[in-house]
Amino acid sequence: MKNIIMLVFCFVCCLSFAMFVYSATDTADVTAKVSVNPVFKIDANLGTVDFGGYTPGESQPNYQGVLLKCSVNSGNSWHIKVTATEFTNGTAIIPDAPKMWFQKVSLAGTVNHEGDEDGTDDPLLAPAIDRVVYDSAAAEKVTNGTLAVWIDCNIGASGITPASGDYEATMTFTMYE
């Protein structure tokens, strides 16, 4: 009886081993890929800032805020510069106007000419030709990072009374690596 049990046990073990060694197996590998598109974009929340009317001799602390939204994923350092013209009506200008300050809202880098609507010791006065106002942190990547631009019409600050008329200034913000 012992021999029969031993024989059955050996037979079952051999059969199990044979099934394990000779059973069919197969594998399939799947590789997942994704391409992340480059993003390098700057937008302003306003296209026009209207300071309204000004009466010579009156104080005109009239600050307006513009939000610049920046998105970049290159992994390189990047910057924002501003080019601004003085207020002009086509024949006359208003000197030293507009005046601007910059305030980072959700960015990690360095702001030049920093301040807020309460003023600063380092305003940027027009005409400001290609002045860098923001330097990103090393390899700063952001989606809708925000830089606030405070603009003061600064009329009358130079002591000169401007001629009557409608004046415009253009501010161009350029983001670059």
C-alpha positions, 0 to 999 in steps of 0.5 A, spaced: 500 500 500 505 504 501 508 503 494 502 504 491 501 511 495 508 513 493 507 511 486 501 515 485 505 521 489 511 521 484 506 520 478 502 526 481 509 530 482 512 528 475 505 530 472 505 537 475 512 538 474 511 537 466 505 541 466 509 547 469 515 546 464 511 545 458 505 549 459 504 555 454 506 562 455 506 568 452 507 576 453 506 582 450 509 589 452 505 595 451 509 602 451 505 608 452 508 615 449 506 622 450 508 628 446 508 635 450 507 641 446 511 647 447 508 653 450 511 660 450 505 665 451 504 672 454 497 675 454 494 681 457 487 681 461 486 688 458 487 691 451 486 698 453 487 702 459 482 708 460 484 714 465 478 718 463 479 726 463 484 730 466 484 737 469 490 741 469 492 743 476 488 737 479 492 731 483 491 725 478 493 719 482 489 714 477 492 707 478 490 702 473 492 694 473 493 690 468 495 682 469 500 679 464 499 671 464 505 667 462 505 660 460 512 657 458 514 650 459 521 650 455 525 649 462 530 655 459 530 662 463 526 667 460 524 674 461 519 680 460 521 686 457 517 693 456 517 698 450 513 704 452 512 710 448 510 717 452 503 719 451 502 723 445 496 726 441 500 726 434 504 733 435 505 734 443 507 729 448 506 728 456 513 727 459 515 722 464 508 719 462 506 713 463 509 711 469 509 703 471 511 698 477 511 691 476 508 686 482 509 678 481 503 675 483 504 667 481 511 667 479 518 665 482 523 670 479 525 677 480 521 683 478 525 689 476 521 696 478 517 692 483 511 696 487 504 696 487 498 701 487 501 705 493 507 706 489 515 705 489 522 708 489 523 705 483 518 707 477 519 706 470 518 712 466 516 712 459 519 712 454 522 706 456 526 702 450 527 695 451 527 695 459 527 688 462 522 688 468 522 680 469 527 675 470 525 668 471 527 663 476 532 658 473 528 653 468 521 656 471 515 653 468 509 656 469 502 655 466 498 662 467 503 665 471 501 672 473 505 679 473 501 685 475 503 691 471 501 698 475 500 704 470 499 711 473 498 716 467 503 721 471 500 727 468 502 734 471 508 730 474 513 734 470 510 741 472 508 742 464 501 743 463 499 739 457 495 742 451 488 739 451 487 733 446 486 726 446 493 722 448 495 715 447 501 711 449 503 704 447 506 699 452 509 693 448 510 687 453 515 681 450 517 675 453 523 672 450 528 666 452 
